[in-house]
Amino acid sequence: MSAEAAAAPLQVPAVCVAHRQAKQALLDELRSGSAGTRGIRRALAHLAELTDEALRTLWKDNGFDPRSALVAVGGYGRGELFPHSDVDVLLLLPADSQAAHDPALRRRIESFISQCWDTGLEIGSSVRTVDECLTMAAADLTVQTALLEARLVVGNRKLFKEFQQRFMAALDPLDFFVAKRLEQRQRHLKYEDTPYALEPNCKESPGGLRDLQVILWTARAAGIGRHWKDLHRAGLVTARELRQLRHNEALLSVVRARLHLIAGRREDRLVFDLQNAVAESFGFQHQRADDGRVMLRASEVLMRRYYWAAKAVTQLNQILLQNIEEHLRAAQGEPAPKQRPINERFVDRDGLLEVVHDELFEQQPRAILEAFLLYAQTPGLKGLSARTLRALYNARAVMDRHFRNDPVNRQTFLAILQQPQGITHAFRLMNQTSVLGRYLWVFRRIVGQMQHDLFHVYTVDQHILMVLRNMRRFFMAEHAHEYPFCSQLAAGWDKPWLLYIAALFHDIAKGRGGDHSELGALEARRFCQQHGIEPADARLIEFLVREHLIMTSIAQKEDLSDPEVIQAFARRVGNERNLTALYLLTVADVRGTSPKVWNAWKGKLLEDLYKLTVRALGGRAPDADAVIESRKREALAQLQQATLPPDAHQRLWDTLNVSYFMRHDAGEIAWHTRELAARVTDGMTPTQRPLVRARLSPVGEGLQVMVYASDRADLFARICGYFERAGFSILDAKIHTTRDGYALDTFQIVNPIAPDDYAEYQGMVEAELPAAIDTEAPLPTPRLGRVSRRVKSFPIAPRIDLRPDEKAQHWLLTVTASDRVGLLYSIARVLAAHGIDLELAKITTLGERVEDMFLLQGAPLQHAKTQLAIEHELLEVLEAQ
């Protein structure tokens, strides 16, 4: 074909039209769900075959040099193609070709690629000679892996064979194995190092399709073969493992294929807004109670199935990669790993715990838990060998009711919890190998269970193990710098394992309906009875599980300056031992929900509640007057260090009432006094500009901002509006009105986007906020913040509760809703419009859920009509999207 002919536009051949039609029919079959796990391999192979046929026709019509070849690489090279995956091809040229200097060849290649796109093929192409392929492969592991999957589609077979022979000769199987295993480790870390992410990537996350492909890549590089049956023939995979590999690969493939089709693009993440659609494509439906409430979403059924598959893939990946590595090292003549006997049942095989024979666990079931006890006890052990993992995998049937009821196994389980080290690693490994769920049958029910409360980012079992890890760290000297006060309390605790049991059981009854704290307490009591735990210790564990939510609720929603709140909580916990245990569990629990939920301010609230309650429990709870006098003395001591005149504070303090001194600690009182003493003494008039001061927060995160201004009904709304526009989130607000009509408000704020620049923000807030306050312009309309995908998928029904407090002097407004930008300002704007005064704001943000409490006063609240109007308007604000 001449260069001119090659350059002329070509009509899309009829075979390409047929390809589109056949592909669409196959996609319709996948979308309808008729191509299930049994038919997915055939469907993906058929897509690859249709693509092969179209490419062969286009290759022929474009008149390529007969010495060249078109090679499928990557996933397409494996002979499978997902609906929206790239079609990766290599145009393999003879050694004397110079594509860069041959205009006719360049035009031919461009025409070929253009027609591929016209046909509907999302082509990904490279053009190289054999020498260039080898050079690129030596420098880039990704290229090396893609070329390992090479398959001839059309063209010169001799050139392709030359490429294959030279490529395999240049490939070092052991180096490739080590590089792929390191790459897998890095990939796992990128995807949270868990198969249980709430929005997992079914291709790249731990336990995803990529983990199966790593096994096949390394097996092929080792010369074992390219299919699962080849590993079985080589003795690296048992018949049971072969069935599990095929089954889980098929399930993950169906999930990925349907994700592509439902999203209409290449989407490998099971994101919240697609999970229900994918679940419905499997035929899963919401499970409802008799009253119509959804007890189990279709997406939860799907995700539980996905997590179990991903967990199995993770286990099989560990076993087979160890076996392949041993095969490779033996083939290169390396000596067998050194073995050191541990006892008559186990050996230390180069840092891995190994059974002495394959049937050990089936013949001696008690050795199962013993393995994890030895793992925690034996220095130098870094995991379980492939032989041990396989033996555990094959011994699942013996972990039955008799296994759980065996007194020796119960003693061994407690012994694991009582070890001085290795507990967290042992329990994580027990969960990964399904031993934990088979011994603690109640734990099995929450493995892979999602949580739709907008602040937990882990499945229930992963959250529990995270809380166990956090609790364990309080007792480890190397982690004492993280939470010094918790570590200080833990150092004086006599039985850490009681707290570990409480951590294991605190959320174990989630997903059943009803109060999971009460149900979990019953499970904890049963466990303690079965394991012979002393009654006093059992009562403590049961108390912790039942009450594990109360301390967070009080710290974040109640007024800690109210002695009655502290006294009521002290009566509830009963004694200092219960309080200390509950405090440690609460901190571990909140930290284990999400990296975004915990902050220093919440830590301070919990610590304040603990210390106030210790006083009350010891009979050292002074009355309000004594508390105030103590704080005043401490504040004056700090003021003396700041060289203020002895009576500089008096004019300001005469304007402050009891509630101010009860709600602010000595450090805040001293700070306010330093900033305001001269201003108040000089006589501030209503015409003076508001005074704003900001400092780095004493709790170590964000800014603390003081506002002193003439009081007005819309003051709080204007302050909130400014913080919202400036990108700050309000963690806490203490609102106070002086006797002479001025507002003295204190805010804790953070900037989630730029958390490291607070020193620079101080001057900005002090300069800009006074102008935002000191204006008569109407309150600006709130911005409608963008709602996250997670909130869209799992919305919270907004709730408003407005009622008088116990003393009937103030009103309590409680707001629960999904979080979004500008929400607090919108609430404040409604209150300002009705002339409601705000005395206290407790701002609680739990991930993407807010639970805020406001202490209000104002004559309009005495009228039922006004109350209804406020509630109605607030609901409109909360429901706005």
N, C-alpha and C positions, 0 to 999 in steps of 0.2 A: 504493500500500500504506500502511495506517495505521501510526502509530508503534507501537501495541500489537501489530499483526501482525508488524512488523519485529523487535520484541523477543522474540517467541515462539521457542522452540527449533525449529530446522529439522533434519529428518533429512538425513543425507548423501545427496545425489542418486545415482542409479544410475550416472551418468556418472563420478562420483568413484570408485565401486567399480571400474568398468571401467578408469579411469585407473590405479588401484593395480595391477590385474591386468596391464594392458599394460606398465606400467613395470617390474613384477617380471620379466615375460618378457624384456624388453629387458636388464635387469640380469643375468639368468641368461646371456643370450647374451654379454654383455661379460665376465662372470666365466669363462665356459668358454673364452674366447679366440677364439671364432669371429668376433668383430668385431675384426679386426686393424687395421693402419694404413690399409688401403683402406676399411674400413667404419666407421671411427671418426667421421668427419664426419656420416655418415648417422645413426649411433646417437645422437650428441649432439643433432643437429637433431631427431631423432624424440622424444627426451626433452623438448625444448623444446615441440614441437608437442603432445604429450600434456598438458603442463602448460598450454599455451594453452587447450586444449579444456576442461579442468577449471575454469580460472579464468573462462572465459566463462560457463559454466553457473552457477557460484557468484555471479558478478556479476549475472546476470539474476535468479536466485532471490532475491537480497537487495534487488532493486528500487531500484538507484541512480538518481539524477537523470539523465535522458537527456542533459543538457548536460555531464556529467562523462565522464572517460575513464580507463581502466586502461592504464598504460604499463609495458612491460618496460624495465628499465635494467640497466646493468652487463653482466656476461657473459650473463645471460639475454636482455638486449636484443640481443646479437649473434646470437641464435637458436641458441645452444648451451647445454647444461646438463649439468654433470658429476653423477655419481650422488648425491653428498652436498653439492653446492654450494647456497648460499642462492638462493632465488627472489626476486630484488630487483624490487620493483614500486613504481610511483609512482601514487597516486590523484590524478589531475589534476582540480582543481575549477574551476568558472567563477569569474570575478573577484568576484561578489557573494556567494560562499559563505563562511560563517564557521563552520568545523568546531568551533572552540573554544566557540562559543556556541549550537550547535544540538544538543541532546541526542539527537534522533531520528537525526541523521546520525552522531553518535558511536556510538550503539548499532548502527547498520547497519554501520559500519566494523568495530567490534569483532566482530560476528557473522560478517562476511566473513572476517576474519583468523583467527578461531577455527576456522571450517570449513576454511580452508586447511590449518591444522595437523592437523585431524582427517583430512583427505585424505592426509596424509603429505608435504605441501609445507613445506619449511623456509623460511617466508616472511620476507622482510625488507622492510618497507614504510615509505613516507613519504607524507604527505598535504599537498599544496601547491597554490596557485594558480600561474598562469604568472608573475606578478610575484614571488612568493616563490621560485620556482625560479631566476629570474634573479638575485635578491639573494643566494641561497645559493651559486650557481655563481660569482659574482664574488668571493666571500670564501673559497671552499674548492675547491682544485684537484681533490680526490677527487670532490666532487659534480659539478663541471664535467665530469670525465671520464666519470662514470656517465651523466650526461644526454646526452653526446655519442652514446651507444649506444642512445638511446631508440627504442623500437619500439611501435607501437599494438597492443594485444591486443584490446581491446573498448571501445566507447563512442564518444564524440563525435569524429568525424574532423576536423571543422572546428576544434575547440579544440586538438586535437593539432597540426594544421598551423600554427595561430597560434603555439603554443609553439615548434615547430621553426624557424619563420621568425625569430621574435624572438631565440631562443637563438643561432642561427647569426649573426645580425646583430650580436649583442653580443660574439661570440667573436672575439678577436684571434688569428689563426692563429700569428703569429710569437711573441707572448708565450706562447701555449699551448705551442708547441714548446720554447721555452727553459725553461719551467717543468717540462715533462715530462722533458727531458734532464737537468736538475739533479736531479729526483726520482729518475731512474734511477741517476744516479751515487751518490746517497745510499743507495739500496736495494742497489746492488752492494757498497758498503762494509759495510753491515749483514750481508751474506752473504759476507764474507771476500774480496770482490772477485775471485773466481775461480769458473769453472764446475766446478772439480775438487775441491770440498769432498767429504769422504768420505760425508757424509749431506746431499746437496744438496736444496734445495727446488725441485721441478721446475716450480713456478709462478714463484717470486720470485727465485731465484738467478740470477746472470749466466748467460746462455744458456738461460734457462727461457722458459716460455710468455709471461710478462709482457714480455720483451724483444721478442717478435713483436707483442704487442698494442700496445706503444708505437709501433711503426712504423705500424700501421693507424690508431691514434688520431690521430697527427700528420698522416697522409695525409688522413684524413677532414676534419680541421679545416682543412687547406689546400685543400679542395675537389677533391682528386685522385680520391677514391673510397674505398670501404670494404672492398674485396676485393683480393686479390693480383693478380687479372687487371686491375684498374683501374690499378695501379702499372705493370704491364707495358705497357698501352696508352699510358700517359703517358710511356713511355720511361725510367722510373726503375729498372726491373727487367729484366734480360735473360731470355731463355727458359730458360737453364740455372739462373739464380738462382730463377726462378719454380718450377721443379721441386724445387730444394733447399728452398725455403721450405715448400712444401706437404708434402714428405716429412718434414722434421724437425718441423713442426708436428703432423703426424699421429702420429709416434712419441712425442713428448712428451705428446700428448693421451691416447694409449693407456696410457702409464705412469701418468699422473695418474688416469685413470678406474679402472684396476685397483688402484691404491693405495687409492682411496676404498672400493672393494668389499671388498678384503682386510682393511682396517682396520675396516670397518663404520662409518666416520665420515668427516668431511672431514679427510683427512690428505694433505698435499702434500709431505711430506718423505720422501725415500727413506732412512728410518732403517734401521740394521743389521738389526733383527729383522723387517723386512718385505722386505728386498732379495731373499732367497732365494725367498720366496713369489711375489713379482712376477716374478722370473726364471723360475720354474717355469710361471707362467701364459703365458709366451712359448714354452714348450717347451724352454727351456735346461736342461741337465743338468750335473752335476759331471763334469769330465774327469779320469779316473783313470789312474794308472800301472799297469803290469802286476802290481805287487804289491798293488794296491788302494788305494794312497795317493791322496788328492785332490790333483791337480796344479793344477787351475783350478776354482774354485767356479762354480756356476751364477750366483751373484750377481756375480762378477767379469766374466763374459761380458755380463751385462745392463749393468753399470756402464760397461764399456768402450764399449758401444754408445751408452749415454746420453751419455757424455762427448764422443764424437765428434759427436753431434747438437748438444749444447750449444756445442761449439766452433764448429761451422758457424753456428749461430744468432748467436753473438757476432760473428763476422766479418760476416755479412749485416746485422746491426743497425748496425754501424759504417758500412758502405757506404751503406745506404739512408737512415739519418738524415742523413748528410752531403748526399746527393742531395736530400732533402726540404728541408733548410735552404737549399741553393742555390736551389731552386725558389721557396721563400717569399721570399727576399731579392730575387730577380730580379723577382718579381711586385709587390713593393713599390717597385721602381725603384732599389734600392740598386746602386751600382757593383760590377762584378765584382771578386773578390779580386785584390790585387796579385800579380804574378808576377816572380820574380827568377831568371834563368838560373843554374844551378849548373854544368852542362856540357851537351854536346850531347844528352844523354839525359834529363836531369832538370831540373826547375825547383822553386824554393821558392814555393809558392802559399799565401801568407798563413800561413806557419809549418808547412805540410804539404808533404811531399815528393811531387811529382807527376811521372808519366812524360809525355814529350812526345807520345806517341801510344799508343793502346790495345793495339797488337800488339807493343810494344817487347820484352817478355819472351819472347814466342813467337818473335820474329825474332832477338833477341840474348839468349840464356839467361844469358850471363855478367853481364848487367845486374841479374839477380835479387839475387845476393849483393852486388853493387856498391851496390844501393839501401840495404842495411842498413849497409854501410860508410860511405856518405854520411850516413845518419841519425845514426851515432855521431860523425862528424867535423864536421858542419855546425852551428855555433851557431845557436840559435833554432828549430830544427826540433822540433816537439812530436808528430809522428806522420806517418802516411801518409794521403794523400788518398783519397777514395772511388775515384777513377780508378785509382790505384796499387793499392789493395786489390783492386779488381775484376780488374785485369790479372794480379795474382799468383794470384787464385782461378782464373782461366781458363788460367793457364800451368802448372798442376800436371803436365800430361802431359810437358812438356819437362824436368822435373826427374827424369831417369832415370839409368841407369848411366853413360852418356856424360857427363852433367852432373856426376855425382859424381867421375868420373875425370879431369875437365878440370884440367890443371895450373894454369891461371889461376884457376879457382874455388877450388882448394886454397890458393893464395897469398892470395886475397881473404878466405877464411874465417880463416886465421891472422892476417891484418891486422886483422880485426874484434876478435879476442882481444887484439891488441897495442895497441889504442887507449888513450890516456890517460883517456878519459871515454866515457860512453854505452854501455858494454859490457852492463850488466845490462838496460837498456831495449831494446837491440838484440836480445838473445837472447830476451827475453820476447816481443817482437814477432815474431821468427822462429818461435817456437813457436806463437803465436796464429794465424799465417798458414800453418802447416804446412810452412814452408820448412825449419825445423831438422830435422824428422823425415824430410824427403825428401832433404836433403843428407847428414845422418848417419843412414843407414838403420837402424843399430843403435839409435839413439835412438827411432825411430818405434815400435819394439816395446814401449817402456815408457810411451808417451803414454797417459794415462788408466788406468794400471795401479794398482789398489788395493794397499794394504799392510795385512796383518792381524796386525801384531806388537804392537798395543796402545799403541805410543808414537809412531808416525808418524801425523800428522793430514793429510798431503798425499799425493796420488798420487805415483808415483815421479818423473815428469817435473817436477812442481811442486816436489818436495823438492830435486831436483838444481838447479833454477834458484834456489831459495832459498839453497842452499849456495853457488852461484856469487855471488849477491848478497852474502852474508855475507863471503866471501873478498874480494870487490871492495872492501867497506867498510874492510877493514884497511889498504888502500892509499889511502884518501881522508882528507884532513886534517880535513874537517868531521865525520867520524865517529870521530875519535881518542879522544874522551871515552868512547865506549861500552866499549871493551876496550883500555885504554892499553898493556898489555903486548904484545898482538897487534900493535897499530899500531907499537909501537917495533921489534918484530922485522921487520915488513913494510917499515919504512923502510930497512932495510939489505939488502933482497932485490933482486937484480939483474934477474930475469926473472919478473915477476908472472904473465905469461901461461902459464907452465908450471903454476902452481898452479890457474889457471882451467881448463886442460885436465883436470887431475886431478879437479877438482870435477865437471866434465861427465861423467867416466867412472866415478866411484867406485861408483855404484849402477846402472850402465847394463845390467848383466847380471842384474838381479833378475827373478825369475819363471820362470827357465829350468830350475830344479832344479840341484842341485849348489852348489858354493861360488861365490857371485856375485863375491867378491873375486878369486878366481883367474881366473874367466871374464872379468871386467872387465879384469884386467891384460892378458890376451891381446888384447882389443879395443883397449886403449890402445896396446899395442905395434904392432898393425896400423895404427892411425891415425898413429902417429909415423913409421912406415916410409913410408906413403903420402904424408905431408906433408913429408918431407925434414927431419925434426927431428934434430938432432945426437945421436949415440949416448949421450953422457953425460946430456943433457937427457931423452932418451927413457927411459933407465934410471931416472931420478928419478921421472918420471911413472908408470912401471910399478910402481915400488916403492910409491909413495903409494897407488895404487889397490889393490894387493894387501894392503897393511898398514893400510888406513884404519880398521880396527876395533880394532887391537891396543892403542893408547895408552889408549883409553877403558876397555878391559877391565882393563888393569894398574892404572890409577889407581883404579878403583872396586872391584876385587876382590882386589888383592894388598896386602901389607903394605909400604908405601913406606919403612918404617924398617929394612927388611932389606936390607943392602948387596948381597946376592946377587941380589935381585930387580932392583935398579938395574943391576948389572953385566950380567945376562942381557939386559935390555932394551937397554943400550948396545951390546952385541955385535950385537943384531938390527938396530938402525938404522944402525950402522956409522960415521957421522960426523955432525958438528954440522949440516951443511947439510940432510941427510936429516931429522934430528930437528926442526929448525926448520920445515921444510915440513910434516912430519907433524903437528906441534903446531897449526899454523895450519889445516890441513885438518880436524883433529879438532874444534877449537873451532867452526869454521864448520859442520861436519856435525851436531854435537850441537845447536847452536842452530837448525838447519834442520829438526829433526824435529817439534817442537811447542813452542809458547810455554810449556808446562807442564814440559817435560823439563829445560831448562837452569836451573841456579840457581848462586848464588855459591859454594856449597860444592863443587860439581863443578868449577867454574872453578879453585878453589884447589887441588884435587887434581891437576888436569892441569898447572897451573903448577908445583906442587911437583915433580911427576915430571919435567917439562922441566928444571928447574934442577938437580935431583940428577943427571940423566943428562948434562947439559952438563959437570958436574964430572968424572963418570966418563970421558967421552970425551976430556977434556983431560988425563987422567992425574992429575987433582987429586982423585981420590976417596979421602979419608982413611979410615983404619980407624975402627971403632966408637968406640974410646977417644978419638980426636981429635975426632970429631963430638960426643961427649958433653962433652968439655972446652970446646969452642967454645960449645956451647949454655949450659953453666953460666956461663961468663964473661959472655955476653950477658945472661943472666937476672940475674946479680949486678949488672950495670951498671944494669939497669932498677930493681932493688930499692933501689939507692943513691939513685936519684932519688925513690923513695917514702919515703925517710928511715927505712928499717929499720936496726936495729943491725947492725953488720958480720957478727956470727955468728948472727943470728936464724934463718938458714936451716938451720943445721947439723943440728939434732935431726931435722927433717923429712927432709932429704936422706939422712940415714943409714938411714932406713927404706925408701928407694926403690932399686930395682935398675936394672940396665942397660936393661931393656926399657922402663921408664918414660921414661928420658931419650931413648931412641931414638924413641919414639912421640909425644913432645910437643915442640913448638918452644919457643924461648926465652920467647916471650910467654906461653904457657900455663904454663910452669914458674914464671915470676915471679908470675903471677896466683895460682896454687895456693899458692905460698909466702907471699904477702901475707895470704891468707885463713886459712892453717893454721898459720903459724909459732907464734903465741901459743898456739893450742889444743894443739899437740903438745908444746910446751915445758912447759905447765902439767900435762901428763899426762892424756890423754883416757882415760877408763875405759869399759868396755862399757855401763855404765848411762847414759852421757851420750847425749843425743838426737843423731841424725844431723845433720850440718851440710850445708846446701844453699846454694849461691851461684849467682846467675845474672847474666849481663851481656849486653849487645848483642853479637852475634857479630862478631868482628874481620873476618870476610869480608864483612860488610855486609848480611846477611840472616838474620833469626831470632835466636834466643838460644843462647848457650853456657852450659850448666849443669854445675856441679861438685857431685858428691855424695861426702861423706866419712863413712863409717859402718862400724860393725863388720861384717865380712864374714859372709855367710850364703848358703846355696845358692839361696834364692829372691829375693835382693836385686834382680837384674836384672829378673826378672819383675814384681816390685812396682813398680819404677821405670817399666817399659814400661806396666804397667796404669794407673798414674796419668796418664802422658802421653796414653794413648789416651782415657781418660775426660775429660781436659781439652781434647781436640781438637787435640793436637799430633802432628806427624809427626816421627819420628826420622830424621835424615839420616846421622848417624854416631855411633858409640859407641866410646870408648876405655876399656877395662876394665883396671884395675890393682889388684893386691893387695899391700899393703906387707909388709915383713918381720915386722911385729908384728901382722899379722892384720886390717888395716883395708882396706876397699875405697876406692880413689880413682878414681872414674869420671867421665868427661867426655862430655857429649852435645851434639850440634848438633841443635836442634829448630826447626821452623817451624810456623806455624798457617796452613793454606791458606785458611781462611775469613776471617780478620781479619789480614792480613799487615802492617797499619800500626800496630798497637797494642802492639808488643813492650815498650816502656818500661813500660807498665802491667802487663804480664804478669810482669815480674821479681819484684816483691813478692809476687804471688800464688803463683808457683812456690816461692819461698823459704819462704813460710809454710805451704803445703799439702803439699808433697812430703815433708818430714820425718815428718809424721803418717802418710802413706800407707806409708812404709817401716817406721816403728817400731810395728808391730802384729803380733800373733800370730794374727790372724784368718786363716782359710783364704783362699787366693787366690780372688778372685771368678771366676765363670764368664765367659769372654770373650763380648762382644757379637758377634752375627752381623751384620756390616756389610752394607748393601745393595749388591748387585752391579750394576754399571752395565749398560746395554743393550749396550754395545759388548763387554763381557766375556762377556755371555750369548751374543752372536752369534758371537764368535770366541774361544772359551775356549782357555786354555793348559793342556795336560796337566801337572799338577804333577810336579816332579822333585826327588828327595832324593838327595844324594851325600854319604856319610859315609865318610871314609877317613883313615888316619894321614898326617901330613905327611912330607916327605922325611927329616927327622931322627928320625922315629918317637917324638917326645917329646910331640906334641900331635895333636889330630884336627881335620880340616877338614870342616865341614858346609856344603854349598852347597844353597841352596833356590831353586827357580825356580817361580813361580806367578803367577796373576792377583792383582792387589792388591785389598784390601778393608780396611775399618776393623777394627782389632783384630788383624790378622794377626800382627804382630811379637809382640804380647803373648801370643798363643796359642802361638807357637813357644817363647817364653821359659818359658811355664808348663810345657810338656812337659819341657824341659831341667831345670827346677827340680825337677819331680816325681821325676826320676832322680838328683838330686844331682850334676848336671854343672856344673862351673865354667866360666865364660865369660871369656876373656882379651881377645878382640877381636871387634868386630862391624863388618862393612862392609855398610852398608845402601845398596842401589842400587834406586831406583825410576825406571823408564823409562815415563812415562805411566801406564798401568794394568797394567804388568808389573813384577814385583819379581825381582831376582836378588841375594840376600843371601848373605854368607859369614860364618861364625862360626869362631873359633879356640877349641877346647874342650880341657879336660883333666879328668881324674877317673878314679878306679879303676874305676867301673862300665863304662867304655868298653873295658876289657880283655876283656870277656866278650862273645862273639858273640851270646848270647841277649839281652843288654841292647841291643846295637847294633840287632838286628832289631826289638826292641820299640820303641825310639826312632824308627826309620825308619817303622814301621807307624803309630805314633801321630801322627807329623808329617804323614804322608800323609792321615790322617783329618782333621786340622786344615786342611790345604790344600784338601781337597775339600769341606769344609763350606760350605754356601750359606746 
